[in-house]
Amino acid sequence: MSWGDLTPELLHSSVWADGLVESAGIPVYDMPLVSVGGGLGSFTLVDVLRVSGVAASAMRVLSNSDSPWQTWEYLTRVSQLPAHERIRSDSGARPDNIWGFPSYAVQEAWQERSLKPLLQVLTEPLMADFYSPKSAMVTWSVRREADRIGYWEMLAKGQVRMVRKRLGGGYFTVLTPPSGSGPTKRVVLRSRYVHLAVGYPGLKFLDDLQEFRQRQGERYRVVNAYEPHEHVYDQLRKRPGVVVVRGAGIVASRVLQRLMDDRERYGLQTQIVHLFRTYVTGAHGPHLFMRRKGGGGWAYQAFTMPKSAFGGQLKAQFRKASPERRARLAGLVAGTTTPKLARWQEQLHRARQGSWYHAVQAVVERIDQAPDGRLVTYTRSANSAGMQYASDFIIDCTGLEADMPEHRVLDDLLKHGGARPNKAGRLQVGPHFEVLGAESDGGVLYASGAATAGNHFLAVDSFLGMQTAALDIADDLARRGFCKGLGPFRSVSQWLKWVANRRLA
């Protein structure tokens, strides 16, 4: 038996009536709450709601991913943060543990029977680098919590096509199940609440690199650090080569460390040209209390945002500030940064002394391909004539694409759902991360993660940021009667269940 599909009337209607969907022949299933995305943002919300007493049968997570850590694990691995390496995150920022205790440092100390992680936390950052957990530890802990809360019972595989308002209140979420999973081409979930945690739409290339890739059809020598590029390191092990690195954030530092590690481990002759658009020469900032360390082209910061953005003075300022002041504050404290780690600094020092790492401040004008297949980067700078750099590979470390029109669901939400962009070009949300303009007669559409940057909370794209959003959303849902409030007695009892790894009913 074959079911129906989206009709022209559905596609062009911003509000759907029950009869309109039924007449299209699409099967409709009722579900009180639906979370779209299936990454750590979705996981964090359903975890908080399960702890708050919501049954697994009352929620569905719609996703193409097999697990909540799948995309995160992939991005960390290809950007040179494999399982044994440490990520850029605080010890208490645990997606699997809303209480943050025991922290990752305590867990690592217990598992490895070592006091070293605890001593590092106690002496950071004056006598030691900030502690951060290994990637594998994050994956293991999220898997444990997913099993405990029954995450797999809530997961519905497929590609979400759109979210439309329902006449009478609530929303319809259209899901395209995996090919071959059954006779149904589309499935519609009818819910009172919808949560969007869709992450980044895709890779973000620098304009000149994107133009070159499209013009030459080049996917081998010009790569993004967030796409598989292990072949670059493999080729450099086989013969000497030159690599141009673009970017000045955590991913650029990790790529450089990988290149330097391989050079030391295998005795390679790799040459590195590092192009900075903005070259930081020292500490910088508007005044004494908002200065960031820097030097050698880099801006140094332990985490993606100052710690006060997660739960201190800066967080309070952002909540109270006007959109214009938020934009100004974000310009001061955000930006491209990387942690100043001792081992990596030693490697850079040796590389500069050995004249095989060359840091250059310049603006790239274009990329061409030489007759021998090598890449030629043409640059200009304010202090010298234009320069050319021939290389075997270019690695773009500038980030991921966050523009809403690039994401199908968000773009549809802007066109049909009543959502509107904020000053940063992301979704405008209220104090409980409700998407403003997308209300539907008592139904609420929430959002968290990168799509909500530029609102009342600065550090949205982080473990603690996703937990903050999840707790605020849960508070609003408790006020609406969907779940219980997480008071002190319930919180303590649920923490004890977490410690005992007791499965939730």
C-alpha positions in Angstrom: 0.0 0.0 0.0 1.3 3.5 -0.8 0.5 6.6 1.2 0.2 10.2 0.0 2.6 13.0 -0.2 2.8 16.8 0.3 0.3 18.5 -2.0 0.7 22.0 -3.5 -1.9 23.3 -1.1 0.1 22.0 1.9 3.4 23.4 0.6 1.9 26.9 0.1 -0.2 27.0 3.3 1.4 28.4 6.5 -1.3 27.0 8.7 -2.5 23.4 8.2 -5.9 22.1 9.3 -6.2 18.4 10.3 -8.5 17.7 7.4 -6.0 19.1 4.9 -3.3 16.7 6.1 -5.6 13.7 6.2 -6.9 14.5 2.7 -3.3 14.3 1.4 -3.2 10.7 2.6 -0.2 11.2 4.9 -0.4 9.2 8.2 -0.6 11.4 11.3 0.7 10.4 14.7 0.1 12.3 17.9 3.1 13.1 20.1 3.1 15.7 22.9 6.6 16.9 22.2 8.9 16.5 19.2 12.6 17.4 19.1 14.2 17.9 15.7 17.9 17.4 15.2 18.9 14.3 17.2 22.3 15.7 18.2 23.5 16.7 21.7 21.0 19.6 21.8 18.1 17.2 21.4 19.7 14.8 23.8 20.2 17.4 26.5 16.6 18.5 26.4 15.0 15.1 26.5 17.5 14.1 29.3 16.3 17.1 31.4 12.7 16.3 30.7 13.1 12.6 31.6 14.7 13.7 34.9 11.8 16.0 35.3 9.4 13.1 35.1 8.3 13.1 31.4 7.7 9.6 30.1 9.7 8.4 27.1 6.4 7.6 25.3 5.5 11.4 25.4 8.5 12.5 23.3 10.1 11.7 19.9 13.5 12.8 18.6 13.5 13.1 14.8 17.0 12.6 13.3 19.1 11.1 10.5 21.7 10.2 13.1 22.0 6.8 14.8 23.1 8.4 18.1 23.1 11.8 19.7 26.9 12.0 19.6 27.4 10.9 16.0 27.7 14.3 14.4 29.8 15.7 17.2 32.1 12.7 17.2 32.6 13.0 13.5 33.4 16.7 13.6 35.8 16.3 16.4 37.6 13.4 14.7 38.0 15.0 11.3 39.2 18.3 12.9 42.0 16.4 14.6 40.4 15.7 18.0 40.2 11.9 18.0 39.0 9.9 20.9 42.2 10.0 22.9 42.6 13.8 22.6 41.1 16.5 24.9 38.4 18.7 23.7 37.8 22.4 24.5 35.4 22.1 27.3 35.2 22.7 31.1 35.4 19.8 33.6 31.9 20.4 34.8 30.3 20.8 31.4 28.6 17.3 31.1 25.8 16.8 28.6 24.9 13.6 30.5 24.8 15.2 33.9 22.9 18.4 34.5 24.3 18.7 38.0 27.9 18.8 36.7 29.1 16.6 39.7 31.1 14.5 39.7 33.0 16.4 37.0 34.9 14.9 34.2 38.1 15.5 36.2 36.7 13.5 39.2 35.6 10.7 36.9 38.9 10.5 35.1 40.8 10.5 38.5 38.6 7.6 39.7 38.8 5.6 36.5 42.6 6.0 36.1 43.3 5.9 39.9 45.3 9.1 39.6 45.3 12.4 41.4 46.7 14.2 38.3 43.3 15.4 36.9 42.3 16.8 40.3 45.6 18.5 40.9 45.2 20.1 37.4 41.8 21.5 38.2 42.9 22.8 41.6 45.9 24.6 40.1 44.4 25.8 36.8 45.1 28.2 35.1 48.0 29.7 37.1 50.1 26.6 37.5 48.6 24.3 34.8 46.6 24.4 31.7 42.8 24.3 32.1 41.6 20.8 32.5 39.4 19.4 29.6 38.0 15.9 29.1 39.0 13.4 26.4 36.7 13.1 23.5 36.1 9.4 24.3 35.0 10.2 27.9 32.3 12.5 26.5 31.0 9.8 24.1 31.1 7.1 26.8 29.2 9.2 29.3 26.5 10.3 26.8 26.0 6.7 25.7 25.5 5.6 29.4 22.9 8.3 30.0 21.1 7.6 26.7 20.7 4.0 27.8 19.5 5.1 31.2 16.8 7.4 30.0 15.5 5.2 27.2 16.7 7.5 24.4 16.5 4.8 21.8 12.8 4.4 22.4 12.3 8.1 21.6 14.4 8.1 18.4 12.6 8.1 15.1 14.9 8.0 12.1 14.4 10.1 9.1 14.8 13.6 7.5 12.6 16.4 8.8 11.1 18.3 5.9 9.3 21.2 7.6 7.4 22.3 10.7 4.1 24.1 10.1 1.5 25.6 12.5 -1.7 23.7 13.1 -5.1 25.3 13.0 -6.4 25.0 16.5 -3.0 25.0 18.2 0.3 23.1 18.0 2.3 22.0 15.0 2.7 19.5 12.3 6.2 18.1 11.8 6.8 16.4 8.4 9.3 13.5 8.5 10.6 11.5 5.5 11.5 8.0 6.8 14.6 6.3 5.5 14.3 4.7 2.1 13.1 1.2 2.2 11.8 1.4 5.7 8.2 0.9 4.7 5.4 2.0 2.3 5.1 5.5 3.8 6.9 8.3 1.9 6.0 10.9 4.6 4.9 10.8 8.2 3.4 13.7 10.1 3.7 14.1 13.8 1.1 16.3 15.5 2.3 17.9 18.7 1.7 20.8 21.1 5.5 21.5 21.5 8.4 21.4 19.1 12.0 21.8 19.8 14.6 22.6 17.1 18.3 21.7 17.7 19.5 21.4 14.1 23.1 22.5 14.5 25.0 23.8 11.5 23.7 23.5 7.9 27.1 22.5 6.5 30.7 23.5 5.8 31.7 27.1 5.5 34.5 27.8 3.0 36.3 31.1 2.5 35.0 32.8 -0.6 38.2 32.4 -2.6 38.6 28.7 -1.8 34.9 28.1 -2.6 35.3 29.8 -5.9 38.4 27.8 -6.7 36.8 24.5 -5.8 33.8 25.2 -8.0 35.9 26.4 -10.9 38.4 23.6 -10.8 36.3 20.8 -9.4 39.0 20.4 -6.8 38.2 18.4 -3.7 41.6 16.7 -3.0 44.1 19.5 -2.5 41.8 22.2 -1.1 40.0 20.8 1.9 38.0 22.0 4.9 39.2 20.9 8.3 35.6 19.7 9.1 35.5 17.3 6.2 37.5 14.0 5.9 41.1 15.0 4.9 43.3 12.2 6.3 44.7 11.8 2.8 46.6 15.1 3.3 48.6 13.7 6.2 49.1 10.4 4.4 50.6 12.1 1.4 52.9 14.2 3.5 54.3 11.1 5.1 55.1 9.7 1.6 57.0 12.8 0.3 57.9 16.3 1.5 55.3 18.9 0.9 54.0 22.4 1.7 50.7 23.1 3.4 48.9 26.4 3.6 46.7 26.7 6.7 43.9 29.3 6.8 42.2 30.3 10.1 43.2 31.2 13.7 40.9 29.3 16.0 40.9 26.0 17.9 40.6 23.9 14.7 43.6 25.7 13.1 45.7 25.0 16.2 44.7 21.3 16.2 45.5 21.0 12.5 48.9 22.6 13.1 49.5 20.3 16.0 48.7 17.3 13.9 51.1 18.5 11.2 53.8 19.1 13.8 53.2 15.8 15.6 53.6 13.9 12.3 56.7 15.8 11.4 58.4 14.9 14.7 57.1 11.3 14.8 58.0 10.4 11.3 61.0 12.7 10.7 59.1 14.5 7.9 60.2 17.7 6.0 56.7 19.3 5.9 56.7 23.1 5.4 53.8 25.1 6.8 52.6 28.5 5.7 50.0 29.9 8.0 47.9 32.8 6.7 46.3 35.2 9.2 43.9 37.8 8.0 44.1 39.5 11.4 47.4 39.1 13.2 47.3 39.4 17.0 50.6 40.7 18.5 49.7 40.8 22.2 47.0 41.3 24.8 44.0 43.1 23.4 40.7 44.4 24.6 38.8 47.7 25.5 40.0 47.9 29.1 41.8 46.1 31.9 38.9 43.8 32.8 38.1 42.7 29.2 41.5 42.0 27.9 42.4 38.7 26.1 45.9 37.3 25.9 47.4 37.0 22.5 50.6 36.8 20.4 52.1 35.3 17.3 48.9 35.9 15.4 46.7 34.1 17.9 44.0 35.3 20.4 44.1 33.1 23.4 41.1 32.0 25.5 40.6 28.7 27.4 37.0 28.2 26.2 34.8 29.5 23.4 33.5 32.2 25.7 34.7 33.8 29.0 33.5 31.7 32.0 31.3 34.6 33.1 29.2 34.1 30.0 28.1 30.7 31.2 27.0 31.7 34.7 28.4 35.0 35.9 28.3 38.8 35.3 28.5 38.6 31.5 25.5 36.2 31.4 23.5 38.6 33.6 24.5 41.6 31.4 23.3 39.8 28.3 19.9 38.9 29.7 19.2 42.5 30.6 20.8 44.2 27.5 19.0 45.5 24.5 19.6 43.8 21.1 22.0 46.6 20.1 24.1 46.3 23.4 24.1 42.5 23.0 25.6 42.9 19.6 28.3 45.3 20.9 29.1 42.9 23.9 29.3 39.9 21.5 31.7 41.8 19.4 34.0 42.4 22.4 34.0 38.9 23.9 33.3 36.6 21.0 35.7 36.1 18.1 38.2 33.5 16.9 40.3 32.1 19.8 42.2 29.1 20.9 43.6 27.8 24.2 47.2 28.5 25.0 48.4 25.0 25.8 52.0 24.5 26.9 52.9 21.6 24.6 51.6 23.3 21.5 53.4 26.5 22.3 56.7 24.5 22.6 56.0 23.0 19.2 55.4 26.4 17.6 58.6 27.8 19.2 60.7 24.9 17.7 58.9 25.3 14.3 59.8 29.0 14.1 63.4 28.4 15.1 63.6 25.6 12.5 62.2 28.0 9.8 59.6 25.4 8.7 56.6 27.3 10.1 55.9 30.7 8.5 53.2 32.9 9.9 52.0 35.6 7.5 49.4 38.4 7.8 47.8 38.9 4.4 44.6 39.1 2.4 44.2 36.4 -0.2 43.2 37.7 -3.6 42.8 34.4 -5.5 43.9 30.8 -5.8 45.2 29.3 -9.1 46.6 26.0 -10.1 50.1 25.7 -11.5 50.9 23.5 -14.5 52.4 20.8 -12.2 49.1 20.7 -10.2 50.3 22.6 -7.2 48.3 25.4 -5.7 49.4 29.1 -5.9 47.9 31.5 -3.3 48.2 35.2 -4.3 48.1 37.6 -1.4 48.5 41.2 -0.6 49.3 43.0 2.6 49.5 46.6 3.8 53.3 46.5 4.5 54.6 44.7 1.5 54.1 43.9 -2.2 51.9 41.0 -3.2 53.3 37.6 -2.4 52.7 34.1 -3.9 52.8 30.9 -2.0 53.0 27.6 -3.8 51.7 24.6 -1.8 50.6 21.0 -2.2 47.6 21.4 0.0 45.4 24.2 1.5 43.4 23.4 4.7 40.6 25.8 5.5 40.0 26.0 9.2 37.5 28.8 9.3 34.4 27.0 10.6 30.9 25.8 9.8 28.0 27.4 8.0 25.4 29.0 10.3 23.2 31.0 7.9 19.6 30.1 8.4 18.6 30.1 4.7 21.1 27.3 4.2 19.1 25.0 6.4 15.9 23.7 4.9 13.8 23.6 8.1 14.9 27.0 9.4 14.4 28.6 6.0 10.8 27.2 5.8 10.3 28.5 9.4 11.2 32.0 8.3 9.0 31.8 5.3 5.9 30.1 6.8 6.3 29.7 10.5 6.4 33.4 11.6 9.9 33.2 12.9 12.1 36.2 12.4 15.9 36.8 12.5 17.7 38.7 15.2 20.5 41.2 14.9 23.0 38.3 14.4 20.9 36.7 11.6 19.8 33.8 13.8 16.4 32.9 15.3 15.0 35.5 17.6 14.0 33.7 20.8 12.6 34.7 24.2 13.9 34.2 27.7 12.9 30.5 27.7 14.3 29.9 24.2 10.8 30.1 22.6 11.0 31.2 19.0 9.3 34.6 18.8 6.6 34.8 16.2 6.2 31.0 15.9 3.6 30.6 18.7 0.5 28.6 17.7 -2.5 29.0 20.0 -0.9 27.5 23.1 1.6 25.5 21.3 5.3 26.6 21.6 8.2 26.1 19.3 11.6 26.2 21.1 15.1 26.3 19.7 18.6 25.8 21.1 22.2 25.7 19.8 23.9 27.6 17.0 20.6 28.8 15.5 19.9 30.9 18.6 23.1 32.9 18.8 22.8 36.7 19.3 19.9 36.6 21.9 19.9 36.8 25.7 22.4 34.0 26.2 25.9 34.3 24.7 27.3 30.8 24.9 24.6 28.8 23.1 26.9 26.6 21.0 28.5 24.8 23.9 27.8 21.9 26.3 26.8 24.3 29.1 24.9 26.5 26.7 22.8 23.5 25.6 22.1 22.6 29.2 21.2 26.2 30.0 18.7 26.2 27.2 17.3 22.8 28.2 16.8 23.9 31.8 15.1 27.1 30.7 12.8 25.2 28.3 12.0 22.7 31.0 11.0 25.5 33.4 8.7 26.9 30.8 7.1 23.5 30.1 6.7 22.9 33.8 4.8 26.2 34.0 2.6 25.0 31.2 1.9 21.7 33.0 3.9 19.4 30.7 6.3 18.2 33.3 7.2 18.6 37.0 9.4 21.3 38.3 13.0 20.2 39.2 12.9 21.3 42.8 15.6 20.5 45.4 14.1 17.2 46.6 13.5 15.8 43.2 16.9 17.0 42.0 18.7 15.2 44.8 16.7 12.0 44.3 17.3 12.1 40.5 21.0 12.7 41.1 21.2 9.6 43.3 19.5 7.6 40.5 22.1 9.0 38.0 25.0 7.9 40.3 23.5 4.4 40.6 22.8 4.4 36.8 19.3 3.4 37.6 17.1 3.3 34.4 14.2 5.7 34.4 10.7 4.3 34.0 
